[in-house]
């Protein structure tokens, strides 16, 4: 028996599944569907389902997963959530994300608390119903008109089957309110030179085997879909030809919503859902952003000194996705084209890459990170940027290491280090504060990390205060270590300015050097990249990029 779920007052759900293979842009398609529906005046919320058993993305290695995207609430999620926030230009809640682990955990905890009154507890119906409840509650929390749900994984995977079944049941209960979109891939094999539809036909059969028939197929490929193949897919996949959307590769993911609208996708979706809304689509601001991205020509060169994650012969830049996007937004906004270079901190450490090569960049950035790998290389790069007045921006680890570097080379504390690397450091300038451990334990954040949004007060007359134009800000965190308050006055006396602090004054949130000393030398304990959006570039990234542009002109 399926539980009664109360009145539905016309709320619509669009489920997005992926056929053939992963990595074909299901996340961007979902975000873009959200964007075009929002452009039609609807309130949209986007939900990401990750079928793995991890309860959240926090414990996953970046090689496995790419970036961990942290929400205001502190939930550690998939990078698609970052794309959703960037496309919708709003914050998402923890109810907009779920993993199999999260769902199972809730069911098992309920079972342990006798919540099932002694009944058998099974994947179907109990886990499936928990999924449905969560989807309904995310729609309610967002007070949205439409919920677009991306079901992670590929059709045919074992692990996402329950989620597909939840979608099937929701459709069964209210067919007019639920729409199925399949994002598929059409290969053009080099030796054949022709686009092949068979894998997509098979993927549709696979979806059919779950009892689900796609309403719309998004045909992802290197090439546009021609009429002949559209007709072939229509007949073999049992989908109307005008519901098969050509989605060829594009230069910029931010063009995708505009391309969808060129094909009138929002009309097709709204018609299929029986939803009547205003006739015109308002994507004007988005379009002007996309135009800026296309027209930017003058380069601004940013070197990211980090740890690089390779899988086989490939390097994953995904681990720094939000950082890259944040640089782009500010650069485009300033009419410049970002040229981002990857600098392996280990190569600086070993001397393989001469430090002087950093002179080639207009700005240097050290992103967040954990552990020992390449750490002395990062510190060397920071010192070089400081001494040669190259704009420097440090994010989280990059701020902690800025502090260590300043302590060692300017404040006369040669034994300065972070206890993350040297637990017995003579001068633990960066450490885990005992009171933080206690606080975090009380909040039960799963581990000892400080996660999610915290307020930060800004000091008058600083670069940070000027950039934000506000006295108090809120930014997202993901770290364990902090600047040790016992060293703050020595560092300040030596010229380092802590321009942002927690409201209690205890935690250092931003460290910077005055403009009179260095054009831009600033680090944040938080992750500003998580709040940078195409339509509202992050003020600190913009300040950094502006300083880099000035250097580039010299
Ligand atoms: N490893 C550092 C810490 O745990 C920084 C973390 C980060 O950069 N996200 O505090």
Boltz pocket constraint, residues with backbone or C-beta under 6 A from the ligand:
constraints:
  - pocket:
      binder: B
      contacts: [[A, 367], [A, 368], [A, 369], [A, 370], [A, 371], [A, 395], [A, 396], [A, 397], [A, 398], [A, 420], [A, 478], [A, 479], [A, 480], [A, 481], [A, 482]]
      max_distance: 6.0
